[in-house]
Amino acid sequence: MPAILLRSCVLLSVMLLGVVGGHSSAESRESAPPVKFYAHGDGWDVAIDAKLRTCMLALSFDSRSIVIGSFRPNSVKKYAIMFRYKNWSPEKAHYNYEIKNEGGIILSEAGNGFEGGDHSGSVAIGLFDEKTLNSIAGSKTLYVTSDGASAGHYDLSGFGKGFRSFFNCLKVAENRKPASPSPKPPRRMN
């Protein structure tokens, strides 16, 4: 998964730099950020770009994956989500997405479809705020519907550590101290 994560992170960065940064796609591709791994686990990876002060979380679901990234257009922190599908090619530029969890609709908007190379296609949706990110991170399952791109449900119950690492990465990217594990209570001696 590491190669997929790096490729996905660069694709999401390039797409969003082109959309929110006012750059052309060629300019964005040339200035694609250097992404480094921050943490990884079973089916998830977190990457950091310290220069741009951004982080990415990739979650793997067999032939599908989700990449969530932080961005700073106009110095305001925002987030985007990308759904990546193997053996799928986008037929149009925009897809309407609705993302729900157990509590209802989290996000409903159009996403940009684009080819990701290596016989995969992606749809990127964003930008959204921290409240929406927290709703996604707090979900047990995401239920995704779309008007043409692959849809379905994503079980997030095994990715708690990945989300915690992502939130710690965001603090590191902002030069703040990451959350440390809770200290163990002192042992009582009888």
C-alpha positions in Angstrom: 0.0 0.0 0.0 2.8 2.6 0.5 3.2 3.2 -3.3 -0.6 3.6 -3.6 -0.6 6.0 -0.7 2.1 8.2 -2.1 0.6 8.2 -5.6 -2.9 9.0 -4.1 -1.5 11.8 -1.9 0.3 13.4 -4.8 -2.8 13.1 -7.0 -5.1 14.6 -4.4 -2.6 17.4 -3.7 -2.2 18.1 -7.4 -5.9 18.2 -8.0 -6.6 20.4 -5.0 -3.7 22.7 -5.6 -5.0 23.2 -9.2 -8.5 23.9 -8.0 -8.0 26.0 -4.8 -4.6 27.4 -5.5 -5.3 28.9 -8.9 -2.5 26.9 -10.5 -2.8 25.1 -13.8 -2.6 21.4 -13.7 0.8 21.4 -15.3 2.1 23.9 -12.7 0.6 21.9 -9.9 2.1 18.7 -11.1 5.6 20.3 -11.3 5.3 21.6 -7.8 3.7 18.5 -6.3 4.8 18.3 -2.6 7.3 15.9 -1.2 5.3 13.5 0.9 6.9 11.4 3.7 5.4 8.6 5.7 4.3 9.6 9.2 2.7 6.3 10.5 1.2 3.1 9.2 -0.8 0.1 10.4 -3.0 -2.7 9.1 -4.8 -1.2 6.0 -3.9 2.4 6.7 -1.1 4.9 6.2 -0.5 8.5 7.2 1.8 10.8 5.3 3.0 14.3 6.1 4.2 17.3 4.1 6.0 19.4 6.7 6.7 22.2 4.1 3.0 22.7 3.3 1.9 21.7 6.8 -0.5 19.1 5.5 -1.3 15.4 6.3 -3.0 12.6 4.5 -4.7 9.4 5.7 -5.2 6.5 3.3 -7.5 3.7 4.2 -7.5 0.5 2.1 -10.6 -1.6 1.3 -9.5 -4.3 -1.2 -10.0 -2.7 -4.6 -11.1 0.6 -3.2 -9.4 3.1 -0.9 -10.2 6.4 0.8 -7.7 9.2 1.1 -8.4 12.1 3.5 -6.2 15.2 3.3 -5.7 18.5 5.0 -5.1 21.7 2.9 -4.5 25.3 3.6 -6.1 27.5 0.9 -5.7 31.1 2.0 -4.1 30.0 5.3 -7.4 28.4 6.5 -7.2 24.7 7.2 -9.7 22.7 5.2 -10.1 19.0 4.3 -10.9 16.9 1.2 -11.7 13.2 0.7 -10.8 11.1 -2.3 -12.4 7.8 -3.3 -10.0 5.7 -5.4 -11.2 2.7 -7.4 -9.0 0.0 -9.1 -10.0 -1.0 -12.6 -12.3 2.0 -13.0 -12.1 5.0 -15.4 -14.1 8.1 -14.8 -16.5 8.8 -17.8 -17.3 12.4 -16.8 -15.7 15.2 -15.0 -18.1 15.6 -12.0 -20.0 13.0 -9.9 -22.6 13.8 -7.3 -21.8 12.1 -4.0 -23.7 11.7 -0.8 -21.8 10.4 2.3 -23.8 9.3 5.3 -23.1 7.6 8.6 -25.2 6.2 11.4 -26.4 9.7 12.3 -27.4 10.9 8.8 -25.9 12.9 5.9 -22.4 14.1 6.5 -21.6 15.6 3.1 -23.5 15.9 -0.2 -21.7 17.6 -3.1 -20.1 17.1 -6.5 -16.7 15.6 -6.7 -14.1 15.8 -9.5 -13.4 12.6 -11.3 -9.9 11.9 -12.8 -7.7 9.1 -14.0 -5.1 8.0 -11.5 -2.9 5.9 -13.7 -2.2 2.3 -13.0 -5.8 1.3 -14.2 -7.5 3.3 -11.4 -9.8 6.2 -11.2 -10.6 8.7 -8.4 -13.2 11.2 -7.3 -12.1 14.0 -5.0 -14.6 15.9 -2.9 -13.9 19.0 -0.8 -13.1 21.3 0.6 -14.9 20.9 4.0 -14.4 22.0 7.6 -13.2 20.2 10.7 -16.7 19.5 11.9 -17.3 17.4 8.8 -13.9 15.7 9.3 -14.8 14.8 12.9 -18.1 13.3 11.7 -16.3 11.1 9.2 -13.7 10.1 11.8 -16.4 9.3 14.4 -18.3 7.0 12.0 -18.5 3.3 12.4 -19.5 2.9 8.7 -19.7 5.4 5.8 -22.5 4.8 3.3 -21.6 6.4 0.0 -24.0 6.9 -2.9 -23.0 8.3 -6.3 -24.5 8.9 -9.8 -22.0 6.8 -11.7 -18.9 6.1 -9.7 -18.6 3.1 -7.6 -20.5 3.4 -4.3 -21.1 1.3 -1.3 -20.3 1.2 2.4 -17.0 1.5 4.1 -16.5 -0.1 7.6 -14.3 2.3 9.5 -14.4 0.4 12.8 -10.9 -1.0 12.5 -9.2 2.3 11.6 -9.4 4.2 15.0 -5.6 4.1 15.4 -5.2 5.4 11.8 -7.5 8.4 12.6 -5.6 9.1 15.8 -2.3 9.1 14.0 -3.8 11.4 11.4 -4.9 13.9 14.0 -1.5 13.7 15.7 0.1 14.3 12.3 -2.0 17.4 11.9 -0.6 18.7 15.2 3.0 17.9 14.2 2.4 19.7 10.8 1.3 22.8 12.7 4.3 22.6 15.0 2.1 21.7 18.0 2.8 18.8 20.3 1.0 15.6 19.4 -1.3 14.0 21.9 0.6 11.6 24.1 -0.9 8.4 25.4 -2.7 8.7 28.7 -0.4 8.0 31.6 -1.0 4.8 33.5 -2.3 5.2 37.0 0.3 4.4 39.7 0.3 0.9 41.0 -1.0 0.5 44.4 1.2 -1.4 46.8 -0.6 -3.3 49.5 
